[in-house]
Amino acid sequence: MPMDYEGFKKEIYKISGIDLSSYKEKQMKRRLDSLISKNNFNGYAQYVEELKVNKKLYDEFINFMTINVSEFFRNPEQWIKLKTNILPMLLNYNKDLKIWSAACSSGDEPYTLVMLLSEFLPLEKIKILATDIDKDILEKAKKGEYSEKSVANVPAEYMKKYFNFDGNLYKIKDEIKRCVEFKQHNLLADPYPKNCDLIVCRNVLIYFTEEAKVEIYKKFNNALKVGGILFVGSTEQIIFYNKYNFRPIQTFFYQKEKDLEQ
């Protein structure tokens, strides 16, 4: 019996805990149809049955669905704002910052954060929590090996100081890797860290429905200290920021003003 998209979503939730209802349907269906066709399956039912028994196919599905596109210093002007305005402000209040890089993909973002923080603190004082839903991409992040395209925006002094070039790969040095703790985390289902000074979550929420975004912004408020900062991506400005007790302090940077009433 043919399976429709609603049936597919229920099955995926059972086997992975991922709620596809929170992702924009048109975009997700288009991506899935392309993946199913690429693997020569005849519709959702056949594909989902194979996902249950074929780990390689399942890993490919998770990787494909989570849209792992990342690079160091993506939108460099925003990272300059972080370095010149946001980090000095946060460090003025507290030298022991709790920073969460949410949906960190292949690690480019948390490693970028470490490099910037190294301008203010010794590396042994820097600790970043970096999370993603995709186990495979987290393993890649832990290795810290990148293509030329990924590191194209890295300033020359950081390239020299924090990378080794080997064959055609740029390998981040262990001293930077030691500053980042990678963990698996589902933004839609898992508990969030508490008392964060800075949360970086960029170019991810564009794939979620408006309802899912509302819940995530509420949880981000709850995860931040009062005065903490949420740093979002170039296409993710929060229109009704006061609804979540945020205020914009720079473009793409929102400060938590107070706790949301539970």
Legacy VTK file of the C-alpha trace (Angstrom):
# vtk DataFile Version 3.0
C-alpha trace
ASCII
DATASET POLYDATA
POINTS 262 float
0.000 0.000 0.000
1.467 3.413 -0.973
2.594 5.669 1.872
1.928 9.412 1.807
4.190 12.080 3.316
2.173 12.132 6.591
2.720 8.390 7.006
6.410 8.796 6.197
6.767 11.513 8.864
5.223 9.205 11.496
7.589 6.367 10.605
10.641 8.653 10.648
9.639 9.936 14.089
9.407 6.346 15.357
12.841 5.344 14.092
14.796 8.562 14.644
12.893 10.821 17.064
13.045 13.551 14.399
9.787 15.403 13.827
9.656 16.326 10.149
6.458 18.311 10.828
8.717 21.045 12.215
10.542 21.421 8.890
9.116 23.404 5.983
7.174 20.793 4.032
7.773 21.991 0.487
11.553 22.187 0.907
11.809 18.904 2.797
9.620 16.968 0.363
11.632 18.242 -2.578
14.884 17.119 -0.930
13.443 13.740 0.059
11.976 13.020 -3.354
15.368 13.713 -4.893
17.095 11.396 -2.368
14.546 8.581 -2.861
14.861 8.855 -6.627
18.695 8.902 -6.442
18.600 5.611 -4.509
16.102 4.044 -6.968
13.306 3.444 -4.456
9.689 3.335 -5.471
8.129 5.789 -3.012
8.156 6.467 0.731
7.056 3.009 1.938
9.884 1.106 0.265
12.436 3.742 1.307
11.390 3.802 4.979
11.508 -0.003 5.255
15.080 0.018 3.961
16.006 2.870 6.335
15.092 0.582 9.252
17.652 -2.075 8.296
20.335 -0.249 6.300
22.600 1.880 8.526
24.472 3.400 5.604
21.210 4.548 3.991
19.907 5.834 7.331
23.110 7.844 7.929
22.844 9.266 4.411
19.237 10.280 5.121
20.175 12.075 8.381
23.116 13.800 6.706
21.036 14.873 3.708
18.128 16.059 5.803
20.233 18.192 8.130
21.719 20.213 5.238
25.322 20.392 6.407
26.674 23.528 4.776
29.272 25.378 6.782
32.476 27.347 6.454
34.838 29.311 8.671
33.979 33.009 9.173
30.827 32.693 7.049
29.640 36.303 6.431
32.936 37.765 7.741
31.511 41.200 8.601
29.264 39.589 11.242
32.221 37.865 12.881
34.032 41.223 12.953
31.050 42.636 14.898
31.257 39.705 17.279
34.958 40.337 17.853
34.882 44.125 18.121
31.577 44.707 19.935
29.907 41.618 21.374
32.765 39.626 22.922
34.356 42.643 24.687
30.936 43.517 26.131
30.366 39.964 27.434
33.929 39.632 28.754
33.540 42.906 30.598
31.027 41.179 32.886
32.473 37.689 32.993
35.788 36.181 31.881
34.472 32.619 32.132
31.987 32.635 29.247
29.605 29.751 28.600
29.190 29.527 24.821
26.991 27.152 22.843
27.372 26.645 19.095
24.005 25.052 18.208
23.615 23.028 14.983
27.385 23.327 14.532
27.633 21.066 11.462
31.259 20.208 10.568
32.776 22.349 13.324
33.787 25.397 11.277
31.720 27.675 13.507
32.869 26.607 16.989
36.491 26.579 15.817
35.981 30.107 14.432
34.689 31.119 17.872
37.805 29.703 19.550
40.090 31.649 17.205
38.286 34.911 17.940
38.252 34.281 21.685
41.995 33.572 21.574
42.421 37.317 21.010
41.027 37.898 24.514
41.772 34.768 26.550
44.423 32.042 26.768
43.276 28.878 24.957
43.135 26.839 28.181
40.416 29.225 29.431
38.221 28.755 26.328
35.492 26.106 26.275
32.788 25.879 23.604
29.886 23.424 23.628
29.103 22.469 20.009
26.064 20.366 19.133
24.406 18.880 16.075
21.753 16.254 15.355
24.000 14.406 12.892
26.481 11.954 14.498
28.540 11.561 11.331
29.054 15.291 10.887
30.150 15.521 14.550
32.810 12.879 13.905
33.995 14.937 10.949
34.057 18.049 13.166
36.192 16.267 15.772
38.751 15.380 13.079
39.017 19.052 12.087
40.078 18.548 8.447
38.843 21.063 5.883
38.938 21.893 2.191
40.316 25.091 0.746
36.757 26.342 0.183
35.868 25.912 3.880
38.823 28.018 5.043
38.681 30.681 2.306
37.561 33.427 4.740
40.013 32.605 7.538
42.322 35.598 8.168
45.947 34.922 7.208
47.284 35.212 10.770
44.859 32.515 11.998
45.707 30.252 9.059
49.368 30.479 9.933
48.882 30.052 13.646
46.131 27.443 13.908
46.209 25.221 10.796
48.567 22.661 9.302
48.407 22.007 5.555
48.586 18.337 4.619
48.055 17.122 1.043
44.967 19.031 -0.012
43.506 19.410 3.482
43.783 22.110 6.107
43.984 20.499 9.543
43.097 22.509 12.592
45.646 22.218 15.396
44.939 20.155 18.508
45.232 23.205 20.762
42.073 24.615 19.084
40.300 21.244 19.024
40.776 20.841 22.765
38.667 23.957 23.365
35.516 22.424 21.836
33.285 19.709 23.260
31.053 18.109 20.608
27.728 16.477 21.545
24.724 15.155 19.657
21.615 17.301 20.218
18.203 17.691 18.588
17.032 21.327 18.767
13.408 20.233 18.502
13.410 17.535 21.181
16.364 17.623 23.593
16.861 19.759 26.741
18.888 22.937 26.183
21.971 23.967 28.180
21.394 26.612 30.871
23.073 29.922 31.767
24.714 30.541 28.394
26.426 33.886 27.805
26.375 33.426 24.019
24.419 31.111 21.717
25.446 30.940 18.074
22.801 29.341 15.829
23.131 30.417 12.223
21.578 29.397 8.904
19.555 26.573 10.444
16.184 27.982 11.472
15.374 28.921 7.864
14.508 25.230 7.344
11.970 25.124 10.197
8.287 26.050 10.212
7.195 29.266 11.937
5.670 27.226 14.787
8.942 25.368 15.368
10.896 28.643 15.319
8.637 30.117 18.028
9.412 27.168 20.314
13.149 27.325 19.582
13.366 31.074 20.275
11.557 30.533 23.594
14.029 27.791 24.489
16.957 29.994 23.474
15.663 32.697 25.821
15.483 30.108 28.597
19.021 28.865 27.840
20.588 32.349 28.049
21.505 34.367 31.105
19.828 37.762 31.333
22.078 39.977 29.187
23.241 36.964 27.136
23.421 37.139 23.348
21.855 35.097 20.531
23.773 35.328 17.233
21.704 34.286 14.183
22.357 33.906 10.447
22.056 36.386 7.597
18.540 35.333 6.587
17.209 34.826 10.110
16.400 38.199 11.614
13.810 37.817 14.384
10.845 39.984 13.417
8.908 39.889 16.710
11.949 39.823 18.967
10.122 41.437 21.947
7.788 38.439 22.028
10.806 36.444 23.244
12.173 39.212 25.533
15.072 39.921 23.171
16.296 43.257 21.911
18.500 43.779 18.835
21.867 45.281 19.770
23.505 44.853 16.336
22.104 43.338 13.159
21.860 39.547 13.752
22.674 39.897 17.472
19.889 39.787 20.071
20.278 40.352 23.798
18.054 38.652 26.358
16.343 41.317 28.483
14.563 39.044 30.959
13.220 35.536 31.443
10.044 34.542 29.643
7.106 33.823 31.910
6.589 30.086 32.063
LINES 1 263
262 0 1 2 3 4 5 6 7 8 9 10 11 12 13 14 15 16 17 18 19 20 21 22 23 24 25 26 27 28 29 30 31 32 33 34 35 36 37 38 39 40 41 42 43 44 45 46 47 48 49 50 51 52 53 54 55 56 57 58 59 60 61 62 63 64 65 66 67 68 69 70 71 72 73 74 75 76 77 78 79 80 81 82 83 84 85 86 87 88 89 90 91 92 93 94 95 96 97 98 99 100 101 102 103 104 105 106 107 108 109 110 111 112 113 114 115 116 117 118 119 120 121 122 123 124 125 126 127 128 129 130 131 132 133 134 135 136 137 138 139 140 141 142 143 144 145 146 147 148 149 150 151 152 153 154 155 156 157 158 159 160 161 162 163 164 165 166 167 168 169 170 171 172 173 174 175 176 177 178 179 180 181 182 183 184 185 186 187 188 189 190 191 192 193 194 195 196 197 198 199 200 201 202 203 204 205 206 207 208 209 210 211 212 213 214 215 216 217 218 219 220 221 222 223 224 225 226 227 228 229 230 231 232 233 234 235 236 237 238 239 240 241 242 243 244 245 246 247 248 249 250 251 252 253 254 255 256 257 258 259 260 261
